[in-house]
Amino acid sequence: MILTKPRKTVLDGETNSPTISDSLNLSYNVDAKDKQLSFIPVVQQIHSYTKPSINRCEVFFRPKGLRTEVFYQELSDEESCFIAKKQLKWLITFVDVKSRNKDLLVDELFVNVDPVALSSVVADIISLRDVLAVRDVKLVIEITERKPEALNVGLIKEIHEYGVFFALDDYCFNHDVRHGLLTTDCISYIKADVSSIRELINPTVELRKYSNQSLIIERVESVNDIDICLQIKSEGIQGFYLSRSVGIESIYVN
């Protein structure tokens, strides 16, 4: 389970060490318009009843004062690439600095990347993988559903060869243009909204075709949602009913 400690901006016993702010502040120019944004990095635990000893969590960046889903849907390609790179660089620094005298209480770290931004952040993904690998933490990149036409299967295979794992985020069982990726060996997880499970006529039977991937059910927010999750085989359950998103420092303990 994720353990929580008070937030700190300077490492204990290292008065001259780098500091990490509680937010990622960006100023940039797109289409001759200056924009300023502040992102709050948070984590949410992915619970597992079949393997409770494995601690998984998703890191995401919440735009301050804006609706997260709407904001990311409306990003231009240029903005998506810029923001993804800055977020990954922030996360690399955070993990590297904060874990020098703290234990990283997670076995698998999930991070979202849009297909359109993937090619611009390959080096950053590998750098984050390297920082996590020395701490025996697996990096899982969640390929989002936004702009799937930008998917580059060859690039995903290449990154996978470097020891990076992949998940398909917000997967739609009825129709998802990313389904071709499931025939490769690159996709370890499918993350699906509990509502999409509910729409299946016979979930137990219909989900058998995805036996090569582990299923993580998202947006679990009620007892009824839990009942649905427990009726099928899943690797993890994620949602506000089980745990809310919390400050990123919550994945560390002294």
PyRosetta script that sets phi, psi and omega in degrees:
from pyrosetta import init, pose_from_sequence

init()
pose = pose_from_sequence("MILTKPRKTVLDGETNSPTISDSLNLSYNVDAKDKQLSFIPVVQQIHSYTKPSINRCEVFFRPKGLRTEVFYQELSDEESCFIAKKQLKWLITFVDVKSRNKDLLVDELFVNVDPVALSSVVADIISLRDVLAVRDVKLVIEITERKPEALNVGLIKEIHEYGVFFALDDYCFNHDVRHGLLTTDCISYIKADVSSIRELINPTVELRKYSNQSLIIERVESVNDIDICLQIKSEGIQGFYLSRSVGIESIYVN")
pose.set_psi(1, 145.4)
pose.set_omega(1, 178.3)
pose.set_phi(2, -68.6)
pose.set_psi(2, 130.9)
pose.set_omega(2, 178.6)
pose.set_phi(3, -103.8)
pose.set_psi(3, 143.2)
pose.set_omega(3, -175.3)
pose.set_phi(4, -109.1)
pose.set_psi(4, 136.2)
pose.set_omega(4, 174.4)
pose.set_phi(5, -126.8)
pose.set_psi(5, 158.2)
pose.set_omega(5, 176.6)
pose.set_phi(6, -57.8)
pose.set_psi(6, 144.7)
pose.set_omega(6, -179.4)
pose.set_phi(7, -69.5)
pose.set_psi(7, 138.5)
pose.set_omega(7, 178.1)
pose.set_phi(8, -134.7)
pose.set_psi(8, 149.7)
pose.set_omega(8, 179.4)
pose.set_phi(9, -109.4)
pose.set_psi(9, -9.0)
pose.set_omega(9, 178.2)
pose.set_phi(10, -129.7)
pose.set_psi(10, 137.1)
pose.set_omega(10, -179.9)
pose.set_phi(11, -63.9)
pose.set_psi(11, 141.2)
pose.set_omega(11, 178.5)
pose.set_phi(12, -59.6)
pose.set_psi(12, 131.0)
pose.set_omega(12, 175.6)
pose.set_phi(13, 77.4)
pose.set_psi(13, 6.1)
pose.set_omega(13, -179.4)
pose.set_phi(14, -128.4)
pose.set_psi(14, 79.4)
pose.set_omega(14, -174.6)
pose.set_phi(15, -66.9)
pose.set_psi(15, -23.2)
pose.set_omega(15, -178.9)
pose.set_phi(16, -102.8)
pose.set_psi(16, 9.3)
pose.set_omega(16, -177.1)
pose.set_phi(17, -76.7)
pose.set_psi(17, 159.6)
pose.set_omega(17, 178.5)
pose.set_phi(18, -62.2)
pose.set_psi(18, 154.3)
pose.set_omega(18, 177.2)
pose.set_phi(19, -110.4)
pose.set_psi(19, 153.4)
pose.set_omega(19, 177.1)
pose.set_phi(20, -122.5)
pose.set_psi(20, 120.3)
pose.set_omega(20, -179.7)
pose.set_phi(21, -74.0)
pose.set_psi(21, 165.2)
pose.set_omega(21, 179.5)
pose.set_phi(22, -75.9)
pose.set_psi(22, -5.8)
pose.set_omega(22, -178.2)
pose.set_phi(23, -143.7)
pose.set_psi(23, 160.3)
pose.set_omega(23, 176.2)
pose.set_phi(24, -105.8)
pose.set_psi(24, 112.3)
pose.set_omega(24, -178.2)
pose.set_phi(25, -101.4)
pose.set_psi(25, 127.0)
pose.set_omega(25, -177.7)
pose.set_phi(26, -123.2)
pose.set_psi(26, 137.4)
pose.set_omega(26, 170.6)
pose.set_phi(27, -127.4)
pose.set_psi(27, 127.2)
pose.set_omega(27, -178.1)
pose.set_phi(28, -155.4)
pose.set_psi(28, 168.0)
pose.set_omega(28, -176.5)
pose.set_phi(29, -119.6)
pose.set_psi(29, 121.1)
pose.set_omega(29, 178.2)
pose.set_phi(30, -131.6)
pose.set_psi(30, 128.1)
pose.set_omega(30, -179.9)
pose.set_phi(31, 53.8)
pose.set_psi(31, 42.8)
pose.set_omega(31, 177.6)
pose.set_phi(32, 64.3)
pose.set_psi(32, 19.5)
pose.set_omega(32, 177.8)
pose.set_phi(33, -120.5)
pose.set_psi(33, 126.3)
pose.set_omega(33, 177.3)
pose.set_phi(34, -79.5)
pose.set_psi(34, 132.0)
pose.set_omega(34, 179.3)
pose.set_phi(35, -126.8)
pose.set_psi(35, 145.0)
pose.set_omega(35, 176.2)
pose.set_phi(36, -128.5)
pose.set_psi(36, 129.7)
pose.set_omega(36, -178.6)
pose.set_phi(37, -135.8)
pose.set_psi(37, 150.0)
pose.set_omega(37, 174.7)
pose.set_phi(38, -127.5)
pose.set_psi(38, 126.4)
pose.set_omega(38, -179.7)
pose.set_phi(39, -111.3)
pose.set_psi(39, 138.3)
pose.set_omega(39, 176.1)
pose.set_phi(40, -101.9)
pose.set_psi(40, 112.4)
pose.set_omega(40, 178.8)
pose.set_phi(41, -75.1)
pose.set_psi(41, 126.5)
pose.set_omega(41, -179.4)
pose.set_phi(42, -135.0)
pose.set_psi(42, 165.0)
pose.set_omega(42, 176.9)
pose.set_phi(43, -128.4)
pose.set_psi(43, 152.0)
pose.set_omega(43, 172.3)
pose.set_phi(44, -134.4)
pose.set_psi(44, 133.0)
pose.set_omega(44, -177.3)
pose.set_phi(45, -74.4)
pose.set_psi(45, 144.8)
pose.set_omega(45, 173.0)
pose.set_phi(46, -106.7)
pose.set_psi(46, 110.4)
pose.set_omega(46, -174.0)
pose.set_phi(47, -84.5)
pose.set_psi(47, 146.6)
pose.set_omega(47, 178.3)
pose.set_phi(48, -134.4)
pose.set_psi(48, 125.8)
pose.set_omega(48, 176.8)
pose.set_phi(49, -90.7)
pose.set_psi(49, -23.3)
pose.set_omega(49, -179.6)
pose.set_phi(50, -83.4)
pose.set_psi(50, -32.7)
pose.set_omega(50, 179.5)
pose.set_phi(51, -134.4)
pose.set_psi(51, 69.6)
pose.set_omega(51, -175.7)
pose.set_phi(52, -63.4)
pose.set_psi(52, -17.5)
pose.set_omega(52, -179.0)
pose.set_phi(53, -76.7)
pose.set_psi(53, -15.9)
pose.set_omega(53, 179.2)
pose.set_phi(54, -90.5)
pose.set_psi(54, 122.8)
pose.set_omega(54, -177.9)
pose.set_phi(55, -102.0)
pose.set_psi(55, 113.1)
pose.set_omega(55, 179.2)
pose.set_phi(56, -116.8)
pose.set_psi(56, 147.0)
pose.set_omega(56, 172.5)
pose.set_phi(57, -152.5)
pose.set_psi(57, 155.1)
pose.set_omega(57, 177.6)
pose.set_phi(58, -106.6)
pose.set_psi(58, 132.5)
pose.set_omega(58, 174.8)
pose.set_phi(59, -101.8)
pose.set_psi(59, 130.2)
pose.set_omega(59, 174.1)
pose.set_phi(60, -143.6)
pose.set_psi(60, 160.9)
pose.set_omega(60, -174.2)
pose.set_phi(61, -111.4)
pose.set_psi(61, 114.6)
pose.set_omega(61, -176.7)
pose.set_phi(62, -92.7)
pose.set_psi(62, 119.8)
pose.set_omega(62, 178.6)
pose.set_phi(63, -67.6)
pose.set_psi(63, 125.8)
pose.set_omega(63, -175.3)
pose.set_phi(64, -66.9)
pose.set_psi(64, 126.4)
pose.set_omega(64, 176.5)
pose.set_phi(65, 79.8)
pose.set_psi(65, 6.7)
pose.set_omega(65, -178.5)
pose.set_phi(66, -129.7)
pose.set_psi(66, 153.5)
pose.set_omega(66, 175.4)
pose.set_phi(67, -73.5)
pose.set_psi(67, 121.6)
pose.set_omega(67, -171.7)
pose.set_phi(68, -56.5)
pose.set_psi(68, -53.0)
pose.set_omega(68, -174.8)
pose.set_phi(69, -63.5)
pose.set_psi(69, -41.9)
pose.set_omega(69, -179.9)
pose.set_phi(70, -65.3)
pose.set_psi(70, -42.0)
pose.set_omega(70, -178.9)
pose.set_phi(71, -59.0)
pose.set_psi(71, -51.0)
pose.set_omega(71, -176.1)
pose.set_phi(72, -68.8)
pose.set_psi(72, -30.8)
pose.set_omega(72, 178.6)
pose.set_phi(73, -67.0)
pose.set_psi(73, -29.3)
pose.set_omega(73, -173.7)
pose.set_phi(74, -95.2)
pose.set_psi(74, 3.6)
pose.set_omega(74, -179.7)
pose.set_phi(75, -69.5)
pose.set_psi(75, 141.7)
pose.set_omega(75, 171.1)
pose.set_phi(76, -76.1)
pose.set_psi(76, 166.3)
pose.set_omega(76, 178.6)
pose.set_phi(77, -58.8)
pose.set_psi(77, -42.7)
pose.set_omega(77, -178.8)
pose.set_phi(78, -63.0)
pose.set_psi(78, -44.1)
pose.set_omega(78, 179.7)
pose.set_phi(79, -65.7)
pose.set_psi(79, -41.6)
pose.set_omega(79, -179.2)
pose.set_phi(80, -60.3)
pose.set_psi(80, -44.3)
pose.set_omega(80, 179.3)
pose.set_phi(81, -65.6)
pose.set_psi(81, -44.6)
pose.set_omega(81, -179.0)
pose.set_phi(82, -61.7)
pose.set_psi(82, -48.4)
pose.set_omega(82, -176.7)
pose.set_phi(83, -68.2)
pose.set_psi(83, -41.0)
pose.set_omega(83, 179.0)
pose.set_phi(84, -60.0)
pose.set_psi(84, -43.4)
pose.set_omega(84, 180.0)
pose.set_phi(85, -64.0)
pose.set_psi(85, -45.2)
pose.set_omega(85, -179.5)
pose.set_phi(86, -64.2)
pose.set_psi(86, -39.0)
pose.set_omega(86, -179.7)
pose.set_phi(87, -66.6)
pose.set_psi(87, -43.0)
pose.set_omega(87, 179.2)
pose.set_phi(88, -65.9)
pose.set_psi(88, -40.8)
pose.set_omega(88, 177.9)
pose.set_phi(89, -63.5)
pose.set_psi(89, -40.0)
pose.set_omega(89, 176.5)
pose.set_phi(90, -60.9)
pose.set_psi(90, -44.1)
pose.set_omega(90, -177.6)
pose.set_phi(91, -66.7)
pose.set_psi(91, -39.1)
pose.set_omega(91, 177.0)
pose.set_phi(92, -59.3)
pose.set_psi(92, -48.2)
pose.set_omega(92, 179.7)
pose.set_phi(93, -63.2)
pose.set_psi(93, -42.7)
pose.set_omega(93, -179.2)
pose.set_phi(94, -59.6)
pose.set_psi(94, -51.5)
pose.set_omega(94, -178.4)
pose.set_phi(95, -62.5)
pose.set_psi(95, -43.1)
pose.set_omega(95, -177.1)
pose.set_phi(96, -66.0)
pose.set_psi(96, -47.2)
pose.set_omega(96, -177.1)
pose.set_phi(97, -71.9)
pose.set_psi(97, -48.9)
pose.set_omega(97, -172.7)
pose.set_phi(98, -70.0)
pose.set_psi(98, -28.5)
pose.set_omega(98, -174.8)
pose.set_phi(99, -90.3)
pose.set_psi(99, 5.7)
pose.set_omega(99, 179.3)
pose.set_phi(100, -63.8)
pose.set_psi(100, -34.6)
pose.set_omega(100, 176.6)
pose.set_phi(101, -133.3)
pose.set_psi(101, 28.2)
pose.set_omega(101, 174.0)
pose.set_phi(102, -135.9)
pose.set_psi(102, 152.5)
pose.set_omega(102, 176.3)
pose.set_phi(103, -89.8)
pose.set_psi(103, 135.2)
pose.set_omega(103, 178.2)
pose.set_phi(104, -85.0)
pose.set_psi(104, 108.6)
pose.set_omega(104, -173.7)
pose.set_phi(105, -86.4)
pose.set_psi(105, 60.6)
pose.set_omega(105, 177.7)
pose.set_phi(106, -155.4)
pose.set_psi(106, 145.2)
pose.set_omega(106, 178.1)
pose.set_phi(107, -98.7)
pose.set_psi(107, -32.0)
pose.set_omega(107, -179.6)
pose.set_phi(108, -136.7)
pose.set_psi(108, 130.0)
pose.set_omega(108, -178.5)
pose.set_phi(109, -114.4)
pose.set_psi(109, 121.0)
pose.set_omega(109, -178.5)
pose.set_phi(110, -100.5)
pose.set_psi(110, 132.9)
pose.set_omega(110, -179.0)
pose.set_phi(111, -136.3)
pose.set_psi(111, 132.6)
pose.set_omega(111, 179.8)
pose.set_phi(112, -79.3)
pose.set_psi(112, 138.6)
pose.set_omega(112, 171.5)
pose.set_phi(113, -142.1)
pose.set_psi(113, 129.6)
pose.set_omega(113, 176.1)
pose.set_phi(114, -72.4)
pose.set_psi(114, 145.4)
pose.set_omega(114, 177.2)
pose.set_phi(115, -53.1)
pose.set_psi(115, -39.2)
pose.set_omega(115, -176.7)
pose.set_phi(116, -67.7)
pose.set_psi(116, -22.3)
pose.set_omega(116, -177.4)
pose.set_phi(117, -96.9)
pose.set_psi(117, -11.0)
pose.set_omega(117, -171.0)
pose.set_phi(118, -57.5)
pose.set_psi(118, -45.7)
pose.set_omega(118, -175.9)
pose.set_phi(119, -64.9)
pose.set_psi(119, -24.2)
pose.set_omega(119, -177.7)
pose.set_phi(120, -86.9)
pose.set_psi(120, -8.1)
pose.set_omega(120, -175.9)
pose.set_phi(121, -124.3)
pose.set_psi(121, 18.8)
pose.set_omega(121, -178.8)
pose.set_phi(122, -57.6)
pose.set_psi(122, -48.7)
pose.set_omega(122, -178.6)
pose.set_phi(123, -62.0)
pose.set_psi(123, -36.6)
pose.set_omega(123, -179.8)
pose.set_phi(124, -70.1)
pose.set_psi(124, -38.0)
pose.set_omega(124, 177.2)
pose.set_phi(125, -63.1)
pose.set_psi(125, -44.7)
pose.set_omega(125, 179.2)
pose.set_phi(126, -64.3)
pose.set_psi(126, -39.9)
pose.set_omega(126, 178.5)
pose.set_phi(127, -63.4)
pose.set_psi(127, -42.2)
pose.set_omega(127, 178.1)
pose.set_phi(128, -65.8)
pose.set_psi(128, -40.3)
pose.set_omega(128, 176.0)
pose.set_phi(129, -57.5)
pose.set_psi(129, -43.4)
pose.set_omega(129, -178.9)
pose.set_phi(130, -63.9)
pose.set_psi(130, -43.0)
pose.set_omega(130, -179.9)
pose.set_phi(131, -64.2)
pose.set_psi(131, -39.5)
pose.set_omega(131, -179.2)
pose.set_phi(132, -75.7)
pose.set_psi(132, -34.3)
pose.set_omega(132, -175.3)
pose.set_phi(133, -61.4)
pose.set_psi(133, -38.0)
pose.set_omega(133, -179.7)
pose.set_phi(134, -69.0)
pose.set_psi(134, -13.0)
pose.set_omega(134, 177.3)
pose.set_phi(135, -106.4)
pose.set_psi(135, 12.4)
pose.set_omega(135, 179.4)
pose.set_phi(136, 58.6)
pose.set_psi(136, 38.3)
pose.set_omega(136, 178.3)
pose.set_phi(137, -111.9)
pose.set_psi(137, 131.5)
pose.set_omega(137, 179.4)
pose.set_phi(138, -86.0)
pose.set_psi(138, 134.0)
pose.set_omega(138, 176.1)
pose.set_phi(139, -97.1)
pose.set_psi(139, 126.5)
pose.set_omega(139, 177.4)
pose.set_phi(140, -119.8)
pose.set_psi(140, 117.2)
pose.set_omega(140, 177.7)
pose.set_phi(141, -90.9)
pose.set_psi(141, 122.5)
pose.set_omega(141, 177.3)
pose.set_phi(142, -89.6)
pose.set_psi(142, 113.9)
pose.set_omega(142, 176.1)
pose.set_phi(143, -80.0)
pose.set_psi(143, 115.5)
pose.set_omega(143, -175.8)
pose.set_phi(144, -75.0)
pose.set_psi(144, 170.8)
pose.set_omega(144, 179.9)
pose.set_phi(145, -85.2)
pose.set_psi(145, -3.9)
pose.set_omega(145, -176.0)
pose.set_phi(146, -77.1)
pose.set_psi(146, 129.8)
pose.set_omega(146, 178.8)
pose.set_phi(147, 50.2)
pose.set_psi(147, 59.0)
pose.set_omega(147, -178.4)
pose.set_phi(148, -64.2)
pose.set_psi(148, -18.6)
pose.set_omega(148, 178.9)
pose.set_phi(149, -63.9)
pose.set_psi(149, -15.4)
pose.set_omega(149, 179.9)
pose.set_phi(150, -88.4)
pose.set_psi(150, 1.9)
pose.set_omega(150, -178.8)
pose.set_phi(151, -59.0)
pose.set_psi(151, 136.2)
pose.set_omega(151, 177.1)
pose.set_phi(152, -122.8)
pose.set_psi(152, 95.9)
pose.set_omega(152, -175.2)
pose.set_phi(153, -61.3)
pose.set_psi(153, -40.8)
pose.set_omega(153, 179.6)
pose.set_phi(154, -60.5)
pose.set_psi(154, -40.0)
pose.set_omega(154, 179.7)
pose.set_phi(155, -68.0)
pose.set_psi(155, -40.0)
pose.set_omega(155, 177.8)
pose.set_phi(156, -62.2)
pose.set_psi(156, -41.5)
pose.set_omega(156, 177.7)
pose.set_phi(157, -62.4)
pose.set_psi(157, -41.2)
pose.set_omega(157, -179.2)
pose.set_phi(158, -64.6)
pose.set_psi(158, -44.5)
pose.set_omega(158, 179.0)
pose.set_phi(159, -65.3)
pose.set_psi(159, -38.3)
pose.set_omega(159, 179.3)
pose.set_phi(160, -60.7)
pose.set_psi(160, -34.7)
pose.set_omega(160, 179.4)
pose.set_phi(161, -65.3)
pose.set_psi(161, -19.4)
pose.set_omega(161, 177.3)
pose.set_phi(162, -86.1)
pose.set_psi(162, 7.5)
pose.set_omega(162, 177.1)
pose.set_phi(163, 91.0)
pose.set_psi(163, 17.1)
pose.set_omega(163, 176.5)
pose.set_phi(164, -96.6)
pose.set_psi(164, 135.2)
pose.set_omega(164, 179.6)
pose.set_phi(165, -98.6)
pose.set_psi(165, 158.4)
pose.set_omega(165, -176.8)
pose.set_phi(166, -129.8)
pose.set_psi(166, 151.0)
pose.set_omega(166, 172.5)
pose.set_phi(167, -132.7)
pose.set_psi(167, 151.7)
pose.set_omega(167, 172.0)
pose.set_phi(168, -99.1)
pose.set_psi(168, 116.2)
pose.set_omega(168, -176.5)
pose.set_phi(169, -85.5)
pose.set_psi(169, 147.4)
pose.set_omega(169, 177.6)
pose.set_phi(170, 49.8)
pose.set_psi(170, 50.6)
pose.set_omega(170, -177.4)
pose.set_phi(171, -73.0)
pose.set_psi(171, 139.3)
pose.set_omega(171, 178.1)
pose.set_phi(172, -109.1)
pose.set_psi(172, 116.9)
pose.set_omega(172, -175.0)
pose.set_phi(173, -71.9)
pose.set_psi(173, -29.9)
pose.set_omega(173, -178.9)
pose.set_phi(174, -72.5)
pose.set_psi(174, -40.1)
pose.set_omega(174, 178.6)
pose.set_phi(175, -161.4)
pose.set_psi(175, 116.6)
pose.set_omega(175, 177.4)
pose.set_phi(176, -142.1)
pose.set_psi(176, 118.6)
pose.set_omega(176, -175.5)
pose.set_phi(177, -66.8)
pose.set_psi(177, -9.9)
pose.set_omega(177, 178.5)
pose.set_phi(178, -87.0)
pose.set_psi(178, 1.3)
pose.set_omega(178, -172.4)
pose.set_phi(179, -59.7)
pose.set_psi(179, -25.2)
pose.set_omega(179, 179.0)
pose.set_phi(180, -60.7)
pose.set_psi(180, -26.9)
pose.set_omega(180, 179.0)
pose.set_phi(181, -66.1)
pose.set_psi(181, -22.1)
pose.set_omega(181, -177.6)
pose.set_phi(182, -70.0)
pose.set_psi(182, -16.9)
pose.set_omega(182, 178.4)
pose.set_phi(183, -82.5)
pose.set_psi(183, -8.8)
pose.set_omega(183, 176.2)
pose.set_phi(184, -90.8)
pose.set_psi(184, 175.6)
pose.set_omega(184, 177.2)
pose.set_phi(185, -95.3)
pose.set_psi(185, 12.1)
pose.set_omega(185, -171.4)
pose.set_phi(186, -87.0)
pose.set_psi(186, -27.7)
pose.set_omega(186, -172.3)
pose.set_phi(187, -93.6)
pose.set_psi(187, 112.6)
pose.set_omega(187, -179.6)
pose.set_phi(188, -91.7)
pose.set_psi(188, -28.5)
pose.set_omega(188, -174.9)
pose.set_phi(189, -133.0)
pose.set_psi(189, 148.9)
pose.set_omega(189, 165.6)
pose.set_phi(190, -116.2)
pose.set_psi(190, 126.7)
pose.set_omega(190, 175.9)
pose.set_phi(191, -108.6)
pose.set_psi(191, 120.0)
pose.set_omega(191, -175.4)
pose.set_phi(192, -129.2)
pose.set_psi(192, 142.5)
pose.set_omega(192, 175.7)
pose.set_phi(193, -64.5)
pose.set_psi(193, 140.5)
pose.set_omega(193, 179.7)
pose.set_phi(194, -58.7)
pose.set_psi(194, -28.8)
pose.set_omega(194, 179.0)
pose.set_phi(195, -65.8)
pose.set_psi(195, -32.0)
pose.set_omega(195, 178.6)
pose.set_phi(196, -72.0)
pose.set_psi(196, -29.1)
pose.set_omega(196, 174.3)
pose.set_phi(197, -68.8)
pose.set_psi(197, -41.4)
pose.set_omega(197, -178.6)
pose.set_phi(198, -62.6)
pose.set_psi(198, -29.4)
pose.set_omega(198, -177.7)
pose.set_phi(199, -76.7)
pose.set_psi(199, -15.5)
pose.set_omega(199, 179.7)
pose.set_phi(200, -72.6)
pose.set_psi(200, 138.6)
pose.set_omega(200, -178.7)
pose.set_phi(201, -68.9)
pose.set_psi(201, -46.1)
pose.set_omega(201, 178.7)
pose.set_phi(202, -134.6)
pose.set_psi(202, 83.2)
pose.set_omega(202, -173.8)
pose.set_phi(203, -54.3)
pose.set_psi(203, -42.7)
pose.set_omega(203, -177.1)
pose.set_phi(204, -58.4)
pose.set_psi(204, -43.2)
pose.set_omega(204, -179.2)
pose.set_phi(205, -76.3)
pose.set_psi(205, -46.4)
pose.set_omega(205, -174.2)
pose.set_phi(206, -67.4)
pose.set_psi(206, -25.8)
pose.set_omega(206, -178.6)
pose.set_phi(207, -83.8)
pose.set_psi(207, -7.1)
pose.set_omega(207, -179.5)
pose.set_phi(208, -63.5)
pose.set_psi(208, -29.3)
pose.set_omega(208, -178.8)
pose.set_phi(209, -67.4)
pose.set_psi(209, -12.1)
pose.set_omega(209, -180.0)
pose.set_phi(210, -106.3)
pose.set_psi(210, 28.3)
pose.set_omega(210, -175.0)
pose.set_phi(211, -66.3)
pose.set_psi(211, -18.6)
pose.set_omega(211, 179.2)
pose.set_phi(212, -79.9)
pose.set_psi(212, -11.2)
pose.set_omega(212, 178.1)
pose.set_phi(213, -118.6)
pose.set_psi(213, 152.5)
pose.set_omega(213, 175.6)
pose.set_phi(214, -90.8)
pose.set_psi(214, 136.7)
pose.set_omega(214, -176.7)
pose.set_phi(215, -94.5)
pose.set_psi(215, 131.0)
pose.set_omega(215, 171.7)
pose.set_phi(216, -119.6)
pose.set_psi(216, 124.7)
pose.set_omega(216, -176.6)
pose.set_phi(217, -97.7)
pose.set_psi(217, 126.7)
pose.set_omega(217, -175.9)
pose.set_phi(218, -107.2)
pose.set_psi(218, 169.6)
pose.set_omega(218, 177.2)
pose.set_phi(219, 55.8)
pose.set_psi(219, 43.3)
pose.set_omega(219, 176.2)
pose.set_phi(220, -84.1)
pose.set_psi(220, 110.4)
pose.set_omega(220, -169.4)
pose.set_phi(221, -129.9)
pose.set_psi(221, 8.6)
pose.set_omega(221, -179.1)
pose.set_phi(222, -154.7)
pose.set_psi(222, 170.5)
pose.set_omega(222, 176.7)
pose.set_phi(223, -63.2)
pose.set_psi(223, -39.4)
pose.set_omega(223, 178.3)
pose.set_phi(224, -61.5)
pose.set_psi(224, -38.2)
pose.set_omega(224, 177.1)
pose.set_phi(225, -63.2)
pose.set_psi(225, -42.0)
pose.set_omega(225, 178.3)
pose.set_phi(226, -61.7)
pose.set_psi(226, -42.8)
pose.set_omega(226, 179.5)
pose.set_phi(227, -58.1)
pose.set_psi(227, -41.2)
pose.set_omega(227, 178.4)
pose.set_phi(228, -64.1)
pose.set_psi(228, -42.7)
pose.set_omega(228, -179.2)
pose.set_phi(229, -61.7)
pose.set_psi(229, -38.4)
pose.set_omega(229, -175.6)
pose.set_phi(230, -77.9)
pose.set_psi(230, -10.4)
pose.set_omega(230, 179.6)
pose.set_phi(231, -86.6)
pose.set_psi(231, -12.2)
pose.set_omega(231, -178.8)
pose.set_phi(232, -127.4)
pose.set_psi(232, 167.2)
pose.set_omega(232, 179.6)
pose.set_phi(233, -84.7)
pose.set_psi(233, 120.3)
pose.set_omega(233, 178.1)
pose.set_phi(234, -140.1)
pose.set_psi(234, 152.6)
pose.set_omega(234, -179.6)
pose.set_phi(235, -86.4)
pose.set_psi(235, -28.1)
pose.set_omega(235, -177.5)
pose.set_phi(236, -157.2)
pose.set_psi(236, 158.2)
pose.set_omega(236, 178.5)
pose.set_phi(237, -131.4)
pose.set_psi(237, 132.8)
pose.set_omega(237, -175.1)
pose.set_phi(238, -136.0)
pose.set_psi(238, 134.5)
pose.set_omega(238, 177.9)
pose.set_phi(239, 163.2)
pose.set_psi(239, 166.8)
pose.set_omega(239, -175.2)
pose.set_phi(240, -63.7)
pose.set_psi(240, -24.2)
pose.set_omega(240, -179.8)
pose.set_phi(241, -65.5)
pose.set_psi(241, -30.5)
pose.set_omega(241, -178.1)
pose.set_phi(242, -96.6)
pose.set_psi(242, -42.8)
pose.set_omega(242, 178.4)
pose.set_phi(243, -163.7)
pose.set_psi(243, 139.6)
pose.set_omega(243, 178.2)
pose.set_phi(244, -88.4)
pose.set_psi(244, 162.4)
pose.set_omega(244, 176.0)
pose.set_phi(245, -69.1)
pose.set_psi(245, 139.7)
pose.set_omega(245, -176.6)
pose.set_phi(246, -132.6)
pose.set_psi(246, 170.3)
pose.set_omega(246, 178.9)
pose.set_phi(247, -55.7)
pose.set_psi(247, 145.3)
pose.set_omega(247, -173.5)
pose.set_phi(248, -61.6)
pose.set_psi(248, -24.0)
pose.set_omega(248, -179.7)
pose.set_phi(249, -66.0)
pose.set_psi(249, -12.5)
pose.set_omega(249, -177.5)
pose.set_phi(250, -70.0)
pose.set_psi(250, -8.2)
pose.set_omega(250, 176.8)
pose.set_phi(251, -91.7)
pose.set_psi(251, 7.8)
pose.set_omega(251, 179.1)
pose.set_phi(252, -122.0)
pose.set_psi(252, 158.2)
pose.set_omega(252, 172.9)
pose.set_phi(253, -149.6)
pose.set_psi(253, 146.4)
pose.set_omega(253, 179.2)
pose.set_phi(254, -65.9)
pose.dump_pdb("model.pdb")
